[in-house]
């Protein structure tokens, strides 16, 4: 099991705009990274799907479509923000 916290923290300086949470003590770095990536991928896929579907239905329901796009944007922003603060 690898728990070198410095390896993860070093990655933060390479791309400061990317969410790179610190690996919790005792967690395997690779497994923790896979989980973070899985969370980001699934949540951002959901946000993209909501946005695409809202665009398709805009003519029939413009207000609901705008609300859906706003929700998609909120999901993407909040998940990214939460991952940056990933609890240790």
C-alpha positions in Angstrom: 0.0 0.0 0.0 1.4 3.4 -1.0 0.7 6.4 1.2 3.3 8.9 0.2 1.4 12.1 0.8 4.3 14.2 -0.7 3.7 12.5 -4.1 0.1 13.6 -4.2 0.9 17.1 -2.9 3.7 17.5 -5.5 1.1 16.9 -8.2 -0.9 19.9 -7.0 1.8 22.3 -8.0 2.0 20.9 -11.6 -1.6 21.8 -12.5 -3.0 24.1 -9.8 -6.3 24.6 -11.7 -7.1 20.9 -11.6 -8.7 19.4 -8.6 -6.1 17.2 -6.9 -7.1 16.3 -3.4 -4.6 15.0 -0.9 -4.8 11.3 -0.4 -6.2 10.5 3.1 -3.6 8.9 5.4 -3.9 5.1 5.1 -5.5 5.2 1.6 -3.7 3.8 -1.4 -2.8 6.7 -3.7 -3.9 4.9 -6.9 -7.2 3.6 -5.5 -8.0 7.1 -4.0 -7.2 8.7 -7.3 -9.4 6.2 -9.2 -12.2 7.0 -6.8 -11.8 10.8 -7.3 -11.7 10.4 -11.0 -14.7 8.1 -11.0 -16.7 10.7 -9.0 -15.7 13.5 -11.3 -16.3 11.6 -14.5 -19.8 10.4 -13.4 -20.9 13.7 -12.1 -19.7 15.7 -15.1 -21.2 13.1 -17.4 -24.6 13.7 -15.7 -24.1 17.5 -16.0 -23.3 17.1 -19.7 -26.3 14.8 -20.3 -28.7 17.3 -18.5 -27.3 20.1 -20.6 -27.7 18.2 -23.9 -31.3 17.1 -23.0 -32.3 20.6 -22.0 -31.0 21.9 -25.3 -33.1 19.4 -27.2 -36.3 20.3 -25.3 -35.7 24.1 -25.3 -38.4 24.9 -27.9 -41.1 23.1 -26.0 -40.1 24.1 -22.5 -37.7 27.1 -22.5 -38.0 27.9 -18.8 -37.6 24.3 -17.6 -34.7 23.9 -20.0 -33.0 27.0 -18.5 -33.6 25.6 -15.0 -32.1 22.3 -16.1 -29.0 24.0 -17.6 -28.6 26.0 -14.4 -28.8 22.7 -12.4 -26.2 21.1 -14.6 -23.9 24.0 -14.1 -24.4 23.9 -10.4 -23.7 20.2 -10.2 -20.5 20.6 -12.2 -19.3 23.5 -10.1 -20.2 22.0 -6.8 -18.7 18.6 -7.5 -15.5 20.2 -8.7 -15.3 22.4 -5.6 -16.1 19.5 -3.3 -13.3 17.4 -4.9 -10.8 20.3 -4.4 -11.8 20.2 -0.6 -11.8 16.3 -0.6 -12.0 15.4 3.1 -8.9 13.9 4.6 
